[in-house]
Amino acid sequence: MVSPQLLNAALTLRRGDGPRVGAERIALLEALDELGSIRAAAERVGVSYKTAWDAIQALNNLFDAPLVVARAGGRQGGAAQLTPAGHAVVAALQRVEMELADVLVRVEQGLVGAPEELGGLFWSLGMQTSARNALRGTVTRVTDGAVNAEVILAVGDGVEIVAVVTRESVAALRLAVGRSVIALIKSSFVVLAKGEDLVTSARNHIKGVVAARHDGAISSEVVIDIAQGKTLTATITRESAEAMGLTEGEVVTALVKAPHVILAVE
């Protein structure tokens, strides 16, 4: 039997086939709106500054229009403000949360007497990924091949991502023009280069501007602003970051091989 004392809900907001947004990130958006500071908002919701900054990037990447306009740095750890889209998302979830208590009561009543494994399975559904980059896009072209297929996604403002996947994956994911898809790219698969007229074997050449750089003892995490508030993160050696002079505002090109792009649908 499902114990009513253990029953709780993790509310997410979703419109149509759009991205899901959880209550934790909504709390961060609310704090940003009130405080105007990334660091202050992070402290308010109990996360690190980097976690808050990463959450903002993820939200902006997964929506057609950015929810937050932010900049890193400064005494307060970065200023931020919600866009009209951000305010709309927050308002929508707040309205839904008003009904959550009544919904929980009805769900609890419906699960009384149900097998415990059924309740556990019902509440455990979800997906997580270790990929640092998750970019939502729309399929604009699928080119079929003998074994693999090339899938091109538009992720905003003229930026495209090319993926090479098996024909079986195309069928299983129902990939077709107009389909909403999330491109997953590990940050270690992103190679950074500077200069014009680059000739490489990488199918994806994505130009952008360095938005932030976080140095560790050996590696550096470099965040590239690529389009409409969307970002792409690369993990490279600190020695390479310093040799390339990768500072905020530097123009770079992110190189990603098409087979290194994993596609996911909801």
Secondary structure, 3 states (H helix, E strand, C coil): CCCCCCCCCCCEECCCCCCCEEHHHHHHHHHHHHHCEHHHHHHHHCCCHHHHHHHHHHHHHHCCCCCEEEECCCCCCCEEEECHHHHHHHHHHHHHHCCHHHHHHHHHHHHCCCCHHHHHHHHHCCCCCCCCEEEEEEEEEEEECCCEEEEEEEEECCEEEEEEEEHHHHHHCCCCCCCEEEEEECHHHCEEECCCCCCCCCCEEEEEEEEEEEECCCEEEEEEEEECCEEEEEEEEHHHHHHHCCCCCCEEEEEECHHHCEEECC
